[in-house]
Amino acid sequence: MKTKMIFAGALLFIAAAFNSCEVLNDCKTCKQVTYVSGAWDHETSPVEYCGASLLAIEAMEDLVEGNSRTTWECN
């Protein structure tokens, strides 16, 4: 009986620990910034992104067209 209670307690602890999705709930404020010839040109208004949207934005590569480079910057 005692081992069943310890097992049940451990199971509840593990379930609670893995239920918290802190990695997916992290949020950052991101904006697109464009540089022309290495100098700042313009940027979009910052927007807050969380979870999978944030991961997708951070995984995007810079868009380079001629001497213009557009990148995501997140804080």
Sequence and secondary structure as in RCSB ss.txt:
>XXXX:A:sequence
MKTKMIFAGALLFIAAAFNSCEVLNDCKTCKQVTYVSGAWDHETSPVEYCGASLLAIEAMEDLVEGNSRTTWECN
>XXXX:A:secstr
 HHHHHHHHHHHHHHHHHH  HHHH EEEEEEEEEETTEEEEE   EEEEHHHHHHHHH   EEETTEEEEEEE 
